């Protein structure tokens, strides 16, 4: 069956149009994708709600973990050593990371304000000495106590008797608990919400965030 000239012209036009669309289509889609990507890159990103507070809480917990890890290494080494004895070099090698981690905790606490009228005193807007942060002061006190107990353990593990080493280990573990509790109570963390946990006390002057919903 022969195709009429008119029908042939229509078919030819359709084929040409399809070819043109097939060539231009991918380029058009690519240009559209580039435009969308450029708009997304130039659009300002909205901050996560409460990001600053959450970052502060995360840092607080991270600092606590940074203290416990080197102390755990020291305790493990002492408890696994015969009679709890370490060489002076090994004891120093294990104690130095503890000192560095605890220094970060104590450095976060503000210095005690000087008496009024003495140059160099820490003052607020009104000129009166600024009140120290109770939470930071509590953590600094716990960190200083743990450092003292670690120093005593290092001494006992290098020169003391097994009985003295065991007592020093127990003192370090107790001081670790004090550091953890001071971080939880004085670090502005949310209240725990696990059913069955007792209500924790609060540190006067330290704001406590409410428990996270969804318990």
NUKOL-336356 format. One record per residue (C-alpha): x, z, y. Coordinates in pm, whole numbers. Layout:
# NUKOL-336356
<rodren><east>X</east><up>Z</up><north>Y</north></rodren>
...
***
This chain:
# NUKOL-336356
<rodren><east>0</east><up>0</up><north>0</north></rodren>
<rodren><east>149</east><up>-105</up><north>335</north></rodren>
<rodren><east>168</east><up>143</up><north>624</north></rodren>
<rodren><east>32</east><up>22</up><north>954</north></rodren>
<rodren><east>277</east><up>-6</up><north>1247</north></rodren>
<rodren><east>88</east><up>267</up><north>1432</north></rodren>
<rodren><east>106</east><up>508</up><north>1139</north></rodren>
<rodren><east>476</east><up>434</up><north>1097</north></rodren>
<rodren><east>535</east><up>518</up><north>1460</north></rodren>
<rodren><east>362</east><up>854</up><north>1421</north></rodren>
<rodren><east>563</east><up>942</up><north>1111</north></rodren>
<rodren><east>888</east><up>845</up><north>1281</north></rodren>
<rodren><east>805</east><up>1063</up><north>1583</north></rodren>
<rodren><east>726</east><up>1360</up><north>1358</north></rodren>
<rodren><east>1053</east><up>1324</up><north>1170</north></rodren>
<rodren><east>1252</east><up>1304</up><north>1491</north></rodren>
<rodren><east>1076</east><up>1612</up><north>1627</north></rodren>
<rodren><east>1147</east><up>1808</up><north>1310</north></rodren>
<rodren><east>1514</east><up>1716</up><north>1321</north></rodren>
<rodren><east>1540</east><up>1816</up><north>1686</north></rodren>
<rodren><east>1374</east><up>2150</up><north>1613</north></rodren>
<rodren><east>1602</east><up>2207</up><north>1319</north></rodren>
<rodren><east>1910</east><up>2155</up><north>1535</north></rodren>
<rodren><east>1795</east><up>2344</up><north>1844</north></rodren>
<rodren><east>1615</east><up>2626</up><north>1661</north></rodren>
<rodren><east>1919</east><up>2833</up><north>1546</north></rodren>
<rodren><east>2083</east><up>2798</up><north>1887</north></rodren>
<rodren><east>1768</east><up>2917</up><north>2059</north></rodren>
<rodren><east>1737</east><up>3215</up><north>1826</north></rodren>
<rodren><east>2104</east><up>3303</up><north>1879</north></rodren>
<rodren><east>2061</east><up>3290</up><north>2256</north></rodren>
<rodren><east>1759</east><up>3519</up><north>2232</north></rodren>
<rodren><east>1954</east><up>3766</up><north>2017</north></rodren>
<rodren><east>2243</east><up>3768</up><north>2267</north></rodren>
<rodren><east>2002</east><up>3837</up><north>2554</north></rodren>
<rodren><east>1841</east><up>4126</up><north>2363</north></rodren>
<rodren><east>2181</east><up>4275</up><north>2279</north></rodren>
<rodren><east>2294</east><up>4248</up><north>2641</north></rodren>
<rodren><east>1981</east><up>4424</up><north>2763</north></rodren>
<rodren><east>2029</east><up>4704</up><north>2505</north></rodren>
<rodren><east>2391</east><up>4751</up><north>2608</north></rodren>
<rodren><east>2310</east><up>4768</up><north>2978</north></rodren>
<rodren><east>2010</east><up>5000</up><north>2938</north></rodren>
<rodren><east>2097</east><up>5368</up><north>3007</north></rodren>
<rodren><east>2086</east><up>5585</up><north>2695</north></rodren>
<rodren><east>1856</east><up>5885</up><north>2712</north></rodren>
<rodren><east>2026</east><up>6217</up><north>2627</north></rodren>
<rodren><east>1911</east><up>6406</up><north>2321</north></rodren>
<rodren><east>1674</east><up>6687</up><north>2429</north></rodren>
<rodren><east>1861</east><up>7018</up><north>2438</north></rodren>
<rodren><east>2192</east><up>6852</up><north>2344</north></rodren>
<rodren><east>2405</east><up>7085</up><north>2558</north></rodren>
<rodren><east>2259</east><up>7401</up><north>2403</north></rodren>
<rodren><east>2288</east><up>7259</up><north>2053</north></rodren>
<rodren><east>2651</east><up>7162</up><north>2113</north></rodren>
<rodren><east>2726</east><up>7515</up><north>2230</north></rodren>
<rodren><east>2566</east><up>7662</up><north>1918</north></rodren>
<rodren><east>2754</east><up>7419</up><north>1695</north></rodren>
<rodren><east>3083</east><up>7513</up><north>1860</north></rodren>
<rodren><east>3006</east><up>7882</up><north>1814</north></rodren>
<rodren><east>2951</east><up>7838</up><north>1442</north></rodren>
<rodren><east>3254</east><up>7612</up><north>1417</north></rodren>
<rodren><east>3472</east><up>7874</up><north>1584</north></rodren>
<rodren><east>3354</east><up>8134</up><north>1333</north></rodren>
<rodren><east>3435</east><up>7900</up><north>1046</north></rodren>
<rodren><east>3774</east><up>7827</up><north>1198</north></rodren>
<rodren><east>3854</east><up>8199</up><north>1190</north></rodren>
<rodren><east>3730</east><up>8266</up><north>837</north></rodren>
<rodren><east>3914</east><up>7975</up><north>672</north></rodren>
<rodren><east>4274</east><up>8090</up><north>744</north></rodren>
<rodren><east>4184</east><up>8453</up><north>674</north></rodren>
<rodren><east>4046</east><up>8345</up><north>336</north></rodren>
<rodren><east>4371</east><up>8163</up><north>260</north></rodren>
<rodren><east>4568</east><up>8479</up><north>335</north></rodren>
<rodren><east>4340</east><up>8699</up><north>124</north></rodren>
<rodren><east>4352</east><up>8458</up><north>-171</north></rodren>
<rodren><east>4730</east><up>8448</up><north>-162</north></rodren>
<rodren><east>4758</east><up>8828</up><north>-154</north></rodren>
<rodren><east>4501</east><up>8886</up><north>-427</north></rodren>
<rodren><east>4663</east><up>8631</up><north>-659</north></rodren>
<rodren><east>5019</east><up>8755</up><north>-605</north></rodren>
<rodren><east>5165</east><up>9008</up><north>-853</north></rodren>
<rodren><east>5093</east><up>9357</up><north>-712</north></rodren>
<rodren><east>4975</east><up>9182</up><north>-395</north></rodren>
<rodren><east>5332</east><up>9114</up><north>-288</north></rodren>
<rodren><east>5423</east><up>8821</up><north>-64</north></rodren>
<rodren><east>5758</east><up>8718</up><north>74</north></rodren>
<rodren><east>5803</east><up>8767</up><north>445</north></rodren>
<rodren><east>5818</east><up>8390</up><north>495</north></rodren>
<rodren><east>5495</east><up>8329</up><north>302</north></rodren>
<rodren><east>5313</east><up>8611</up><north>478</north></rodren>
<rodren><east>5414</east><up>8477</up><north>819</north></rodren>
<rodren><east>5317</east><up>8123</up><north>721</north></rodren>
<rodren><east>4969</east><up>8242</up><north>625</north></rodren>
<rodren><east>4926</east><up>8482</up><north>917</north></rodren>
<rodren><east>5015</east><up>8237</up><north>1196</north></rodren>
<rodren><east>4699</east><up>8020</up><north>1154</north></rodren>
<rodren><east>4489</east><up>8337</up><north>1163</north></rodren>
<rodren><east>4650</east><up>8443</up><north>1490</north></rodren>
<rodren><east>4592</east><up>8098</up><north>1642</north></rodren>
<rodren><east>4225</east><up>8094</up><north>1539</north></rodren>
<rodren><east>4160</east><up>8445</up><north>1669</north></rodren>
<rodren><east>4333</east><up>8365</up><north>1998</north></rodren>
<rodren><east>4068</east><up>8101</up><north>2065</north></rodren>
<rodren><east>3794</east><up>8360</up><north>2019</north></rodren>
<rodren><east>3954</east><up>8618</up><north>2246</north></rodren>
<rodren><east>4036</east><up>8355</up><north>2509</north></rodren>
<rodren><east>3665</east><up>8277</up><north>2541</north></rodren>
<rodren><east>3592</east><up>8629</up><north>2665</north></rodren>
<rodren><east>3617</east><up>8687</up><north>3042</north></rodren>
<rodren><east>3883</east><up>8925</up><north>3167</north></rodren>
<rodren><east>3771</east><up>9267</up><north>3283</north></rodren>
<rodren><east>3690</east><up>9253</up><north>3655</north></rodren>
<rodren><east>3924</east><up>9429</up><north>3894</north></rodren>
<rodren><east>3804</east><up>9715</up><north>4109</north></rodren>
<rodren><east>3626</east><up>9617</up><north>4434</north></rodren>
<rodren><east>3864</east><up>9539</up><north>4720</north></rodren>
<rodren><east>4160</east><up>9456</up><north>4493</north></rodren>
<rodren><east>4283</east><up>9098</up><north>4535</north></rodren>
<rodren><east>4235</east><up>8887</up><north>4228</north></rodren>
<rodren><east>3917</east><up>9062</up><north>4118</north></rodren>
<rodren><east>3653</east><up>8852</up><north>3951</north></rodren>
<rodren><east>3366</east><up>8826</up><north>4194</north></rodren>
<rodren><east>3029</east><up>8659</up><north>4195</north></rodren>
<rodren><east>2850</east><up>8485</up><north>4479</north></rodren>
<rodren><east>2766</east><up>8811</up><north>4653</north></rodren>
<rodren><east>3128</east><up>8931</up><north>4644</north></rodren>
<rodren><east>3062</east><up>9201</up><north>4384</north></rodren>
<rodren><east>3264</east><up>9202</up><north>4062</north></rodren>
<rodren><east>3104</east><up>8971</up><north>3805</north></rodren>
<rodren><east>2956</east><up>9145</up><north>3504</north></rodren>
<rodren><east>3130</east><up>9053</up><north>3177</north></rodren>
<rodren><east>2939</east><up>8852</up><north>2919</north></rodren>
<rodren><east>2827</east><up>9105</up><north>2654</north></rodren>
<rodren><east>2827</east><up>8846</up><north>2376</north></rodren>
<rodren><east>3175</east><up>8716</up><north>2456</north></rodren>
<rodren><east>3308</east><up>9071</up><north>2493</north></rodren>
<rodren><east>3165</east><up>9166</up><north>2155</north></rodren>
<rodren><east>3325</east><up>8866</up><north>1984</north></rodren>
<rodren><east>3657</east><up>8935</up><north>2154</north></rodren>
<rodren><east>3649</east><up>9296</up><north>2036</north></rodren>
<rodren><east>3572</east><up>9190</up><north>1678</north></rodren>
<rodren><east>3848</east><up>8930</up><north>1688</north></rodren>
<rodren><east>4104</east><up>9181</up><north>1818</north></rodren>
<rodren><east>4008</east><up>9425</up><north>1543</north></rodren>
<rodren><east>4043</east><up>9156</up><north>1277</north></rodren>
<rodren><east>4386</east><up>9063</up><north>1412</north></rodren>
<rodren><east>4497</east><up>9425</up><north>1384</north></rodren>
<rodren><east>4371</east><up>9444</up><north>1025</north></rodren>
<rodren><east>4545</east><up>9118</up><north>935</north></rodren>
<rodren><east>4871</east><up>9250</up><north>1080</north></rodren>
<rodren><east>4833</east><up>9562</up><north>867</north></rodren>
<rodren><east>4768</east><up>9348</up><north>558</north></rodren>
<rodren><east>5076</east><up>9137</up><north>622</north></rodren>
<rodren><east>5287</east><up>9451</up><north>649</north></rodren>
<rodren><east>5137</east><up>9603</up><north>335</north></rodren>
<rodren><east>5179</east><up>9282</up><north>135</north></rodren>
<rodren><east>5549</east><up>9265</up><north>215</north></rodren>
<rodren><east>5653</east><up>9631</up><north>208</north></rodren>
<rodren><east>5364</east><up>9846</up><north>86</north></rodren>
<rodren><east>5237</east><up>9967</up><north>-249</north></rodren>
<rodren><east>4953</east><up>9798</up><north>-444</north></rodren>
<rodren><east>4720</east><up>10077</up><north>-331</north></rodren>
<rodren><east>4805</east><up>10011</up><north>34</north></rodren>
<rodren><east>4756</east><up>9637</up><north>-16</north></rodren>
<rodren><east>4412</east><up>9688</up><north>-171</north></rodren>
<rodren><east>4304</east><up>9912</up><north>117</north></rodren>
<rodren><east>4433</east><up>9660</up><north>370</north></rodren>
<rodren><east>4241</east><up>9378</up><north>197</north></rodren>
<rodren><east>3917</east><up>9576</up><north>213</north></rodren>
<rodren><east>3974</east><up>9646</up><north>583</north></rodren>
<rodren><east>4027</east><up>9275</up><north>654</north></rodren>
<rodren><east>3708</east><up>9179</up><north>469</north></rodren>
<rodren><east>3509</east><up>9435</up><north>668</north></rodren>
<rodren><east>3657</east><up>9304</up><north>993</north></rodren>
<rodren><east>3562</east><up>8950</up><north>890</north></rodren>
<rodren><east>3202</east><up>9066</up><north>855</north></rodren>
<rodren><east>3225</east><up>9219</up><north>1203</north></rodren>
<rodren><east>3339</east><up>8883</up><north>1345</north></rodren>
<rodren><east>3056</east><up>8695</up><north>1174</north></rodren>
<rodren><east>2794</east><up>8944</up><north>1292</north></rodren>
<rodren><east>2931</east><up>8942</up><north>1647</north></rodren>
<rodren><east>2904</east><up>8562</up><north>1649</north></rodren>
<rodren><east>2549</east><up>8566</up><north>1516</north></rodren>
<rodren><east>2427</east><up>8839</up><north>1751</north></rodren>
<rodren><east>2626</east><up>8749</up><north>2061</north></rodren>
<rodren><east>2654</east><up>8373</up><north>2038</north></rodren>
<rodren><east>2313</east><up>8272</up><north>2167</north></rodren>
<rodren><east>2212</east><up>8134</up><north>1827</north></rodren>
<rodren><east>1849</east><up>8094</up><north>1720</north></rodren>
<rodren><east>1693</east><up>8378</up><north>1525</north></rodren>
<rodren><east>1691</east><up>8325</up><north>1148</north></rodren>
<rodren><east>1356</east><up>8215</up><north>1006</north></rodren>
<rodren><east>1400</east><up>8239</up><north>629</north></rodren>
<rodren><east>1114</east><up>8444</up><north>480</north></rodren>
<rodren><east>1241</east><up>8773</up><north>342</north></rodren>
<rodren><east>1531</east><up>8816</up><north>583</north></rodren>
<rodren><east>1520</east><up>9133</up><north>791</north></rodren>
<rodren><east>1491</east><up>9112</up><north>1168</north></rodren>
<rodren><east>1833</east><up>9121</up><north>1327</north></rodren>
<rodren><east>1912</east><up>9353</up><north>1617</north></rodren>
<rodren><east>1999</east><up>9201</up><north>1954</north></rodren>
<rodren><east>2287</east><up>9259</up><north>2191</north></rodren>
<rodren><east>2168</east><up>9379</up><north>2535</north></rodren>
<rodren><east>2220</east><up>9112</up><north>2798</north></rodren>
<rodren><east>2258</east><up>8825</up><north>2550</north></rodren>
<rodren><east>1969</east><up>8576</up><north>2547</north></rodren>
<rodren><east>1842</east><up>8503</up><north>2198</north></rodren>
<rodren><east>1683</east><up>8169</up><north>2120</north></rodren>
<rodren><east>1359</east><up>8169</up><north>1920</north></rodren>
<rodren><east>1361</east><up>8091</up><north>1552</north></rodren>
<rodren><east>1349</east><up>7725</up><north>1455</north></rodren>
<rodren><east>993</east><up>7621</up><north>1360</north></rodren>
<rodren><east>918</east><up>7497</up><north>1012</north></rodren>
<rodren><east>1018</east><up>7796</up><north>802</north></rodren>
***
